[in-house]
Amino acid sequence: MLFNLPAHAYTPESVSRLPQSVTNILQRYKIPVSTISVYVVDLDTGQPVILLNENTPRNPASAIKILTTYAGLELLGPAYLWETRFYLDGVLSNGTLKGNLIFQGGGDPFLSRESFWHMLHTLQVRGLKYIEGDFIIDHSLFETENGSTGDFDGRPYHTYNVFPHAALLNFTAQDFFIIPQKNSVLVYADPPADNIIIRNNLKLASGKCWAPGTVTNMNVSPQGSQVIVEFTGNYPAACGEQVIQRSVIPPDQFVYGVFKALWEEMGGTINGHYRSGVVPASGKPFYTETSRPLTDVIYGINKYSNNVMARQLLLTIGQIKVGAPGSKAAGAQAIKQWLHDIGIHAPELILDNGSGLSRHERISAGTMGKLLEHAWHGPLQPEFLSSLPIAGRDGTMRKRLNGKIPVGNIRIKTGLLNDVRSMAGYVKSRNNRHFVIVILHNHTGIQNTTGTLIQDELLKWLYEK
């Protein structure tokens, strides 16, 4: 339940007004007050400071991640671990598996290339070297996402659009390195994938970086079980080393491509191909790898606004609290029930995918503010606070208010979409008072400089209280 805070004794007129400096910005850019919601409460007294349109449902963009992550902390526990398992579907003798190797995804949001390499190394140390059958991928723990990764904004290969997947590996992403040499340009991908072919047709160019006439293109062409990634154009040596991160192949194909490349690099072989399947009911794990704890995962989600990690967490909540397979609907159901159980009434809440990469997600500033109050007064406050970006120091706030407010006084999760600017978190004032602050702003073009000006002005004003 919510903690017993002092009653919110106030007159609406006294707290519905924005600071004059913020009002001046709205007027200068002709932005209606009706487009912004603000919730500011003194955490030490429980008294409201600003309540403006706080019950209006708005698109929160990535600020919704505070709901997904804090719900995860309470519903799963800060030490929650995901498990990734390997099964032998056949007989292992003298290093050779006469059968299939099954890779069962456990929904780990942060199964990195390095962790996967360690898993494969461990398999070989435990006696598996040669696989005569197939590589079977069991992703049945989560419901398969419908649609295309390009549905949101027409950019299917950008990593922020990656779909959740029970066997997610390295966010289904590769870093493509472009490095000028003496007379040529080197291009390679990390992690390597056996089914992703790079065609490098870049020409080394002189002159300034990205001067007129120097154009570099990256084209992705699926061809059967492989994907061709072609680089063309002129690359100026003055640009130095560049890295482009992209997701160019579906999750199962990516897992198999990376597996085959790393497995053979270690001296192993596989005669078959890959396919989807499920672990037999009688199957016993040959090797199990545990993930980093949930506290580390929410650090990555909130500090760096990682969308697919948030989406993995929502599906995990659904799978654990409602039942497998984990789904968006089950995750939303579990979180809404949890909000009800802790005394937060949120009839306006529409929880789409838990990451904020959505045009449908809706929440009010009041609901988000009450959630932050609950978290502040709860036993998991330290774990949650440590996940939030620090203004002027790290994450998505590392360049904000740098030098204007002492580092550590503002911990804020931001959100940004076209026509959406949001933030939610905590402020410690110059006089050591603590405040919760939520700003949800939906207005044409507000994602540009104007939205940042409004937010920063309100944060500076609150710091001086």
C-alpha positions in Angstrom: 0.0 0.0 0.0 1.0 3.6 -0.3 2.8 5.1 2.7 0.9 7.5 4.9 2.0 10.8 3.6 0.7 14.2 5.0 -2.6 15.2 3.5 -2.4 17.3 0.4 -3.9 20.4 1.9 -3.8 23.1 -0.8 -5.9 25.4 -2.8 -6.1 24.7 -6.5 -5.2 28.2 -7.4 -2.0 28.1 -5.5 -0.5 25.1 -7.2 -2.0 25.2 -10.7 0.3 28.0 -11.8 3.6 27.4 -13.5 6.7 29.6 -12.6 6.6 32.8 -14.5 9.9 31.9 -16.3 8.3 28.8 -17.6 5.1 30.6 -18.6 7.2 33.2 -20.5 8.7 30.4 -22.6 5.3 29.0 -23.4 4.0 32.4 -24.4 7.1 33.2 -26.5 6.7 30.0 -28.6 2.8 30.2 -28.6 2.5 26.8 -26.8 -0.9 26.3 -25.0 -0.8 25.5 -21.3 -3.4 22.8 -22.0 -0.7 20.7 -23.8 1.5 20.2 -20.7 1.0 18.3 -17.5 3.1 18.9 -14.5 3.2 17.1 -11.1 5.5 18.4 -8.4 5.2 17.3 -4.8 7.5 18.0 -1.8 8.6 14.5 -0.7 9.5 15.7 2.8 6.0 17.1 3.6 3.8 15.5 1.1 2.5 18.9 0.0 1.9 19.6 -3.7 4.0 22.4 -5.3 2.5 22.2 -8.9 -0.4 20.2 -10.0 -1.3 21.2 -13.6 -3.5 19.0 -15.8 -2.1 16.1 -13.7 -5.0 13.8 -14.5 -4.9 14.2 -18.3 -3.8 11.0 -20.1 -0.7 11.7 -22.3 1.9 9.9 -24.3 4.9 9.5 -21.9 7.4 8.2 -24.5 10.4 6.6 -22.7 9.5 8.0 -19.3 7.1 5.1 -19.0 10.2 2.9 -18.4 10.0 4.1 -14.7 6.7 2.2 -14.4 8.1 -1.0 -16.1 11.3 -1.0 -14.1 9.9 -0.2 -10.7 7.1 -2.7 -11.1 9.8 -5.3 -12.1 11.7 -4.5 -8.8 8.6 -5.1 -6.7 7.0 -8.0 -8.6 10.2 -10.0 -9.4 12.6 -8.8 -6.7 15.9 -6.9 -7.2 18.0 -10.2 -7.3 15.8 -11.8 -10.0 17.8 -13.8 -12.6 17.0 -15.1 -16.0 18.2 -18.6 -17.1 19.5 -19.6 -20.5 19.8 -23.4 -21.1 21.3 -25.8 -23.5 20.0 -29.4 -24.0 21.4 -32.4 -25.8 18.9 -34.0 -28.1 20.9 -37.1 -28.8 23.9 -39.0 -27.6 27.3 -37.3 -26.7 30.3 -39.5 -27.1 34.0 -38.6 -27.5 33.1 -35.0 -28.2 30.6 -35.7 -30.9 26.8 -35.2 -30.4 24.9 -37.6 -32.5 21.8 -35.4 -32.6 20.7 -31.8 -32.0 21.8 -29.1 -29.7 18.8 -27.2 -28.3 19.3 -23.6 -27.2 16.4 -22.5 -24.9 16.0 -18.8 -24.5 15.0 -17.6 -21.0 14.1 -14.1 -21.9 17.4 -12.6 -20.7 17.3 -8.9 -21.7 21.1 -8.5 -21.6 22.6 -11.7 -23.1 25.6 -10.1 -24.7 28.1 -11.4 -27.2 30.7 -11.9 -24.5 28.3 -13.9 -22.3 27.3 -16.1 -25.3 31.0 -16.7 -26.1 31.5 -17.9 -22.5 28.5 -20.2 -22.8 29.9 -21.8 -26.0 33.4 -22.1 -24.5 31.8 -23.9 -21.5 30.0 -26.3 -23.7 33.3 -27.3 -25.3 35.1 -27.5 -22.0 32.3 -29.9 -20.9 33.0 -32.2 -23.8 30.9 -31.0 -26.7 32.8 -30.3 -29.9 31.1 -31.7 -32.9 27.4 -31.6 -33.7 26.0 -33.9 -36.3 22.5 -32.6 -36.1 20.8 -29.2 -36.0 20.9 -26.2 -33.8 17.3 -25.9 -32.4 16.2 -22.6 -30.9 13.4 -22.8 -28.3 11.9 -19.3 -28.0 8.5 -20.5 -26.7 8.8 -18.7 -23.3 7.5 -15.4 -25.0 4.7 -14.8 -27.4 6.0 -13.8 -30.9 5.6 -10.1 -31.6 3.3 -9.3 -34.5 4.2 -6.9 -37.3 7.5 -5.6 -38.6 10.3 -3.8 -36.8 9.8 -1.0 -39.4 6.1 -0.4 -38.4 6.9 2.4 -35.9 8.9 4.8 -38.1 9.9 3.0 -41.2 13.4 2.2 -39.9 13.5 -1.6 -39.5 17.2 -1.9 -39.1 17.6 0.6 -36.3 18.3 -1.1 -33.0 15.8 0.9 -31.0 13.1 -0.9 -33.0 14.2 -4.4 -32.2 11.4 -6.7 -31.0 11.5 -8.7 -27.8 12.4 -12.4 -28.1 12.9 -15.2 -25.6 16.2 -16.0 -27.2 17.4 -12.4 -27.6 21.1 -12.2 -28.2 23.1 -9.0 -28.1 19.9 -7.0 -28.8 20.0 -8.7 -32.2 22.5 -6.0 -33.0 25.9 -5.8 -34.7 28.5 -3.0 -34.7 29.7 -2.3 -38.2 33.2 -0.8 -38.0 34.4 1.4 -40.8 38.2 2.1 -40.6 40.3 4.0 -43.2 43.5 2.2 -44.1 46.5 3.5 -46.2 44.8 2.9 -49.6 41.5 1.4 -48.7 38.6 1.2 -46.2 38.2 -1.8 -43.8 34.7 -2.9 -42.9 33.8 -5.6 -40.4 31.0 -6.6 -38.0 31.0 -7.5 -34.4 29.8 -10.0 -33.3 30.5 -12.0 -36.5 27.6 -13.9 -38.0 28.1 -16.7 -40.5 24.9 -15.8 -42.4 25.6 -12.1 -42.7 27.8 -11.3 -45.7 29.5 -7.9 -46.0 30.3 -6.5 -49.4 32.6 -3.6 -49.0 32.7 -1.3 -52.1 33.8 1.8 -50.2 36.5 4.0 -51.8 38.9 6.0 -49.7 38.4 9.7 -50.3 40.5 12.8 -49.4 39.2 16.1 -48.1 37.2 17.0 -45.1 34.9 14.6 -43.3 31.6 14.4 -45.2 32.5 17.1 -47.6 30.3 17.6 -50.7 30.6 14.6 -53.0 31.5 12.1 -50.2 28.6 9.8 -49.6 28.6 6.5 -47.8 25.6 4.1 -48.2 24.7 1.0 -46.3 22.2 -1.3 -48.1 20.6 -4.5 -46.6 19.4 -7.3 -48.9 17.9 -10.5 -47.5 18.7 -13.4 -49.8 17.3 -16.7 -48.6 19.0 -17.8 -45.4 21.6 -15.0 -45.7 21.6 -11.2 -45.6 23.9 -9.2 -47.8 25.1 -5.9 -46.2 26.7 -3.7 -48.9 28.7 -0.5 -48.3 29.1 1.8 -51.3 30.3 5.3 -51.9 33.3 7.5 -50.9 34.6 7.5 -47.3 36.9 10.4 -46.3 40.0 9.3 -44.4 39.5 12.5 -42.3 36.4 10.8 -40.8 38.6 8.3 -38.9 37.0 5.2 -37.4 33.2 5.1 -37.3 30.8 2.6 -35.9 27.3 2.0 -37.2 25.0 -0.2 -35.0 22.2 -2.0 -36.8 20.0 -5.0 -36.6 19.8 -6.6 -40.1 18.5 -10.1 -39.5 15.6 -11.8 -37.6 16.4 -13.0 -34.1 16.6 -16.8 -34.7 18.8 -16.3 -37.8 21.0 -14.0 -35.9 21.4 -16.4 -33.0 22.4 -19.2 -35.3 24.7 -17.0 -37.4 26.6 -15.8 -34.4 26.6 -19.4 -32.9 28.1 -20.9 -36.0 30.7 -18.2 -36.4 31.9 -18.4 -32.8 31.5 -22.2 -32.6 33.7 -22.8 -35.6 36.2 -20.2 -34.5 36.6 -22.3 -31.4 37.3 -25.4 -33.4 33.9 -26.9 -33.3 31.7 -28.1 -36.2 28.0 -28.4 -36.9 26.7 -30.4 -39.8 23.0 -29.4 -39.7 21.2 -26.1 -39.9 18.9 -24.3 -37.5 15.2 -24.5 -36.8 12.7 -23.6 -34.2 11.5 -26.1 -31.7 10.8 -26.9 -28.0 12.6 -28.8 -25.4 11.1 -32.3 -24.9 9.2 -32.7 -21.7 11.8 -35.2 -20.4 14.7 -33.0 -21.3 17.4 -32.2 -18.7 19.7 -29.2 -19.1 23.3 -30.0 -20.2 24.4 -26.5 -19.2 22.6 -23.5 -17.6 23.8 -19.9 -17.6 22.3 -17.2 -15.3 21.9 -13.6 -16.2 22.9 -10.5 -14.4 20.5 -9.5 -11.6 17.5 -7.4 -12.3 19.1 -4.4 -10.6 21.8 -4.4 -13.3 19.2 -4.8 -16.0 17.1 -1.8 -14.9 20.3 0.3 -14.8 20.7 -0.3 -18.5 17.0 0.3 -19.2 16.8 3.7 -17.4 20.3 5.1 -17.8 20.4 4.5 -21.5 16.7 4.1 -22.4 17.1 0.7 -23.9 13.8 -0.2 -25.5 14.1 -3.9 -26.1 15.4 -4.5 -22.6 12.3 -2.8 -21.2 10.1 -4.9 -23.6 11.8 -8.1 -22.4 11.1 -7.1 -18.8 7.4 -6.5 -19.5 7.1 -9.9 -21.1 9.0 -11.5 -18.2 6.6 -9.9 -15.7 3.7 -11.3 -17.6 5.3 -14.8 -17.9 6.1 -14.9 -14.1 2.9 -13.4 -12.8 0.3 -14.5 -15.3 1.9 -17.5 -17.0 3.8 -18.6 -20.1 4.1 -17.5 -22.8 4.9 -14.0 -21.6 3.0 -11.4 -23.6 2.4 -7.6 -23.6 -1.1 -8.1 -22.5 -0.1 -10.4 -19.6 2.6 -7.9 -18.5 0.2 -5.0 -18.6 -2.4 -7.0 -16.7 0.1 -7.8 -13.9 1.3 -4.2 -13.6 -2.2 -2.8 -13.5 -3.1 -5.3 -10.7 0.0 -4.3 -8.8 -0.8 -0.6 -9.1 -4.2 -1.4 -7.7 -2.7 -3.4 -4.8 -0.4 -0.5 -3.7 -3.3 2.0 -3.8 -2.6 3.8 -7.1 -5.8 4.2 -9.2 -4.9 4.5 -12.8 -8.0 4.1 -15.0 -6.3 6.1 -17.8 -3.3 3.8 -18.1 -2.6 2.2 -21.5 0.5 0.1 -21.3 1.5 -0.9 -24.8 5.0 -2.4 -24.7 6.5 -0.9 -21.6 9.3 0.9 -23.4 7.6 4.1 -24.6 8.3 3.4 -28.3 4.6 3.6 -29.0 1.9 6.0 -30.2 -0.7 4.3 -28.1 0.8 4.3 -24.6 -0.9 6.7 -22.2 -0.5 7.7 -18.5 -1.2 10.8 -16.5 1.4 12.9 -14.7 -0.5 12.2 -11.5 -0.2 8.4 -11.8 3.5 8.7 -12.5 4.0 11.1 -9.7 2.3 8.8 -7.2 4.4 5.9 -8.4 7.6 7.9 -7.8 6.3 8.9 -4.3 5.7 5.3 -3.5 9.1 4.3 -4.7 10.8 7.1 -2.7 9.3 5.9 0.5 9.8 2.1 -0.2 12.5 -0.3 0.7 13.7 -0.6 -2.9 14.5 3.2 -3.2 18.3 2.7 -3.4 18.1 0.2 -6.3 15.6 2.4 -8.2 17.4 5.7 -7.6 20.7 4.2 -8.8 19.2 3.3 -12.2 18.0 6.9 -13.0 20.2 9.2 -15.2 22.1 11.9 -13.2 21.9 15.4 -14.7 25.3 16.5 -16.0 26.9 13.1 -15.4 25.5 10.0 -17.2 22.9 8.3 -19.3 20.4 10.4 -21.3 21.0 13.4 -18.9 24.8 13.5 -19.2 24.7 16.8 -21.2 21.8 18.4 -19.5 22.3 21.3 -16.9 26.0 20.6 -16.8 27.6 23.1 -14.4 24.3 24.8 -13.6 23.2 22.4 -10.8 25.5 20.2 -8.6 25.9 16.7 -10.0 23.7 14.3 -8.1 20.9 16.6 -7.2 18.7 15.6 -10.2 17.9 12.0 -11.1 15.5 12.0 -14.1 14.2 9.6 -16.7 13.5 11.4 -20.0 11.3 10.6 -22.9 11.4 11.8 -26.5 9.2 11.1 -29.6 8.0 13.3 -32.4 5.6 15.7 -30.7 6.4 14.3 -27.2 8.8 15.5 -24.5 8.6 14.0 -21.0 10.6 13.5 -17.8 10.0 12.0 -14.4 12.2 11.7 -11.4 13.6 13.5 -8.4 15.2 16.8 -7.5 17.1 17.7 -4.4 17.0 21.5 -3.9 19.7 23.9 -2.9 18.1 23.9 0.6 18.2 20.0 0.8 14.5 19.6 0.1 13.4 16.6 -1.9 10.8 16.8 -4.7 9.2 14.4 -7.2 8.7 15.9 -10.6 6.8 14.7 -13.7 6.4 16.6 -16.9 4.4 15.2 -19.8 4.2 17.4 -22.8 2.4 16.5 -26.1 2.5 19.2 -28.7 3.5 19.6 -32.3 7.3 20.0 -32.5 7.9 19.9 -28.7 10.6 17.2 -29.2 12.9 20.0 -30.4 14.7 22.6 -28.4 11.6 24.2 -27.0 10.7 21.1 -25.0 14.2 21.0 -23.4 14.0 24.7 -22.6 10.8 24.2 -20.7 12.0 21.2 -18.8 15.4 22.8 -17.8 13.8 26.0 -16.7 11.4 24.1 -14.4 14.3 22.0 -13.0 16.4 25.1 -12.3 13.4 26.8 -10.6 12.7 23.8 -8.4 16.4 23.5 -7.4 16.3 27.0 -6.0 13.3 26.3 -3.7 
